[in-house]
């Protein structure tokens, strides 16, 4: 599952290496982006139905496999938020539209990534690499002439090999997939909280 997750989210040969290292790889989510409980959102008096358009990207390019892999979690989180009456894949009667895009951009450039892999091959000292995730939420109310409401947020997942250490406060997870699911839930929760407090919502 670790290898599959990384192939879906990064498309790098690093996945196979991590899978072969067993317990040598450790996964962390940044500790500065805690989840905002849905109970803290500013709930609308009368929630409306909304159509969801969800997409996961890798370096700005649509990643169909990751989009499908994470779709259920995103939909379930939105339905449980209390901000919408119903979240649908299809257009809704009132015309409301919610677009959520999460773009994964490695925080280490290609040259450094290659050096990281080479370091593993030759048994050099441990290292840590980071993956950045930028969420953009765009909500278009169903009212005629209404302007779109746009909110954004950022998160980071760290992968440490050997003696590599993540930044202070990072939260260790049992696997890469747990780290990704946690990151996504936290990131979207904070973006939804911002949307809920927008005076123009819903």
LINFEN-V855552 format. One record per residue. N is the residue number from 1. RES is the residue in one letter. PSI is psi in whole degrees, 0 to 359 (999 if undefined). OMEGA is omega in whole degrees, -180 to 180 (none if undefined). D_FIRST is the distance of its C-alpha to the first C-alpha in Angstrom with 2 decimals. Layout:
N,RES,PSI,OMEGA,D_FIRST
N,RES,PSI,OMEGA,D_FIRST
//
This chain:
1,X,322,179,0.00
2,X,313,-180,3.81
3,X,318,-180,5.43
4,X,318,-179,4.98
5,X,316,-178,6.03
6,X,328,175,8.61
7,X,321,-179,9.82
8,X,320,-172,10.46
9,X,334,-178,12.11
10,X,332,180,13.89
11,X,33,-177,14.08
12,X,153,177,14.82
13,X,351,177,14.74
14,X,332,-179,13.92
15,X,310,-178,10.17
16,X,324,180,11.05
17,X,314,180,13.37
18,X,320,-179,11.24
19,X,325,-178,8.91
20,X,348,-178,12.34
21,X,352,178,13.86
22,X,236,-176,12.25
23,X,1,-178,14.13
24,X,338,-179,15.98
25,X,136,178,13.88
26,X,143,-174,14.55
27,X,137,-176,13.69
28,X,149,170,16.57
29,X,147,-180,17.94
30,X,136,-177,21.58
31,X,1,-177,23.93
32,X,6,-178,26.51
33,X,64,-178,24.92
34,X,156,179,24.88
35,X,140,172,24.27
36,X,116,-180,27.51
37,X,144,-180,27.88
38,X,333,180,28.91
39,X,340,-178,32.08
40,X,353,178,33.26
41,X,153,173,33.21
42,X,96,-172,36.66
43,X,138,176,36.46
44,X,149,180,38.73
45,X,323,179,41.54
46,X,91,179,40.70
47,X,149,180,37.09
48,X,162,174,36.85
49,X,155,179,34.45
50,X,145,173,32.34
51,X,133,180,30.43
52,X,131,169,27.03
53,X,111,-174,25.97
54,X,136,178,22.48
55,X,135,172,21.00
56,X,136,-179,18.35
57,X,154,172,19.67
58,X,114,-176,18.87
59,X,41,176,22.17
60,X,0,-179,24.09
61,X,134,-179,22.83
62,X,132,179,21.25
63,X,95,-173,17.53
64,X,321,-177,17.42
65,X,315,179,13.73
66,X,323,178,12.96
67,X,313,-180,16.16
68,X,320,-178,15.22
69,X,323,-174,11.77
70,X,358,-174,13.75
71,X,314,-177,17.02
72,X,317,180,17.15
73,X,316,-179,16.62
74,X,313,-180,19.33
75,X,316,180,21.64
76,X,320,-180,21.43
77,X,320,179,22.22
78,X,318,179,25.15
79,X,329,-179,26.50
80,X,356,-175,26.48
81,X,334,-176,28.17
82,X,4,-179,31.64
83,X,342,-177,32.48
84,X,147,178,32.46
85,X,319,-180,33.89
86,X,139,177,31.24
87,X,125,-173,28.44
88,X,151,173,28.44
89,X,334,-176,26.97
90,X,161,176,30.54
91,X,145,179,33.66
92,X,162,-173,35.41
93,X,323,-177,39.16
94,X,352,177,39.86
95,X,4,180,38.04
96,X,140,-176,35.91
97,X,130,178,32.88
98,X,118,179,29.96
99,X,126,178,27.91
100,X,124,178,24.92
101,X,132,174,23.35
102,X,121,-177,20.83
103,X,123,179,21.06
104,X,117,179,18.72
105,X,110,178,21.04
106,X,136,-179,20.14
107,X,358,177,22.88
108,X,130,-177,23.28
109,X,173,-175,25.11
110,X,319,-178,24.29
111,X,318,180,26.64
112,X,323,179,25.17
113,X,318,179,21.62
114,X,321,178,23.01
115,X,325,178,24.82
116,X,315,179,21.77
117,X,318,179,20.07
118,X,322,179,23.45
119,X,322,178,23.78
120,X,318,-177,20.68
121,X,320,-176,22.12
122,X,10,174,25.45
123,X,32,-180,24.45
124,X,177,-178,26.10
125,X,151,-178,26.03
126,X,156,-179,22.89
127,X,166,177,22.28
128,X,132,175,20.68
129,X,152,-179,19.67
130,X,146,174,19.56
131,X,123,178,18.21
132,X,146,179,20.74
133,X,122,180,20.30
134,X,123,-179,23.52
135,X,132,174,24.02
136,X,120,180,27.06
137,X,130,179,28.32
138,X,115,-179,31.32
139,X,124,178,33.13
140,X,108,179,36.07
141,X,159,-179,38.31
142,X,4,-179,39.93
143,X,140,179,43.38
144,X,129,177,45.48
145,X,2,-178,45.74
146,X,141,178,43.15
147,X,148,178,41.47
148,X,147,176,37.67
149,X,125,-175,36.24
150,X,129,178,33.77
151,X,154,-176,31.72
152,X,165,178,29.06
153,X,166,-179,26.91
154,X,154,179,24.72
155,X,170,-180,21.88
156,X,140,169,20.08
157,X,136,179,16.82
158,X,140,173,17.47
159,X,122,-179,15.53
160,X,138,179,17.78
161,X,136,177,18.03
162,X,238,-177,20.56
163,X,7,179,23.50
164,X,146,-178,22.51
165,X,139,178,23.15
166,X,170,176,22.30
167,X,156,179,25.29
168,X,136,178,27.13
169,X,351,179,25.94
170,X,147,-175,22.26
171,X,121,-178,20.10
172,X,140,177,17.45
173,X,159,-174,14.12
174,X,336,-176,11.97
175,X,170,178,8.72
176,X,319,-179,8.21
177,X,321,177,7.16
178,X,321,179,10.21
179,X,316,-179,12.23
180,X,314,-179,11.87
181,X,321,179,12.76
182,X,313,179,15.52
183,X,312,-176,16.85
184,X,316,180,17.16
185,X,315,-180,18.88
186,X,315,-177,21.22
187,X,313,-179,22.07
188,X,325,180,22.92
189,X,320,-179,24.81
190,X,324,178,27.06
191,X,322,177,27.72
192,X,322,178,28.62
193,X,317,177,30.89
194,X,318,179,32.70
195,X,317,-177,33.15
196,X,333,-178,34.51
197,X,1,177,37.15
198,X,125,-178,38.28
199,X,337,-178,41.88
200,X,357,180,41.41
201,X,141,-2,38.53
202,X,999,none,38.35
//
